[in-house]
Amino acid sequence: MWRIAIKLAGEGGQGVGLAAAVLAEAALASGHEVTMLQSYGPEARGGASSADVVISNRQVANPKVIEADLLLVLNQTSWDKFARAPWRTPKTVVVAEKGRVHLTGSTPGGSPPGGSTVGGSTPGLLALPFERLAREELREKVAANMLAAGAVGALVGCLTSSSLVEAGLARSPAAFRVVNRQAIERGWRLVTDSPDLVSLRGMLANLGAPVLDENDLDENDLAVLVGTP
């Protein structure tokens, strides 16, 4: 049995809930069991927002993430709250929004087995410029959450980029379908095109989840995707 616990956190308006839903639906399309919980702060926009996604090969008994295997933090408040025990452990892979999070007190105590050092001396911790890439490359700042979903999906390993794209398209208004597809694919490549980040993908594989390679899948495998409206 394997289980991957993912916590995503940011502020209202950053699209944390949508990113979580895309990950969850991609997991379902990939044939896994999945649960998702979302919580909001006192304000719809600007308040705290977080979501828990648990992916497993068995029915998930507890959908709440206490100790995260992967933690995505998109603002400083989320870092200050969740980048510590109990949510963050020495084995947690942390992905932070480079433009908004100051990685102070970054070491939770000890190095995870098989961890990688990315951009510094702390294993399993990486800061990626989702908002900058969304603004400069995609010309659409609101696509930062889809960039994050693509990167997290690649790190999880048990999803394919195709399942993420189809899940994103299923939840995209017509005007954002093209940019959201580009954002998910760009976020995916942030991980898969980097040897350092691919090694983090292997770190999560230690949990026992399969690491899917789309080059090894046949047409029947790729056909099990979220339907495109």
Secondary structure, DSSP 8 states (H G I E B T S, - for coil): --EEEEEEEEETTS-HHHHHHHHHHHHHHTT-EEEEEEEE-SSSSSSEEEEEEEEESS--S----SS-SEEEE-SHHHHHHHSSTTT--TT-EEEEETTT---TT---SS--TT--B-SSS-BTEEEE-HHHHHHHTSS-GGGHHHHHHHHHHHHH-SS-HHHHHHHHHHTS-GGGHHHHHHHHHHHHHHHHT-HHHHHHHHHHHTTT-----GGG--HHHHT-S----
